[in-house]
Amino acid sequence: MKKTKIYNSTSVILVKLSFLISCTDTVDVDVPNAGSRLLIEALINWEKGTSGQTQTIKLSESTAYFDSNLDVSVTGASVIVT
């Protein structure tokens, strides 16, 4: 009975120790940059009883994957919904 208890505690300690000293290498991934792209986020709802002229459309340009800047908003664009 004592030997089983010692083996169980030893195995638990070894498992916990293996988690503490496991591999933690940093892997650098080379992600190719495809350039910026136009992103369109739109909510086109025509509520009953309204003129339908109030819509939400957001235009932005994408950035590189690891870039710290968020997507850049596009200004001065004309959008026509048909």
Secondary structure, 3 states (H helix, E strand, C coil): CHHHHHHHHHHHHHHHHHHHCCCCCCCCCCCCCCCCCEEEEEECCCCCCCCCCCCEEEEEECCCCCCCCCCEECCCCCCCCC
